[in-house]
């Protein structure tokens, strides 16, 4: 899928913000083409199980430095928020 093309079309339709709630394959594709500005990762150990987070599948994906990193705990669950690019 041409993710930058999809975003360009949404922009033409005046849709200026998109929430990508996806699995590790689409997350990796979006990160690889550089269209992600902000990350929010919710981790719920009781639901996810184990100690691994299947956030992204992308071979040799080099992320830029995370900016404005914040964490928030909700009982045993954790939310991590950070920016990859200026918005």
Secondary structure, DSSP 8 states (H G I E B T S, - for coil): --HHHHHHHHHHTT---------HHHHHHHHHTT---EEEEEE-HHHH-SS-------TT------EEEEEEEETTEEEEEEESS--
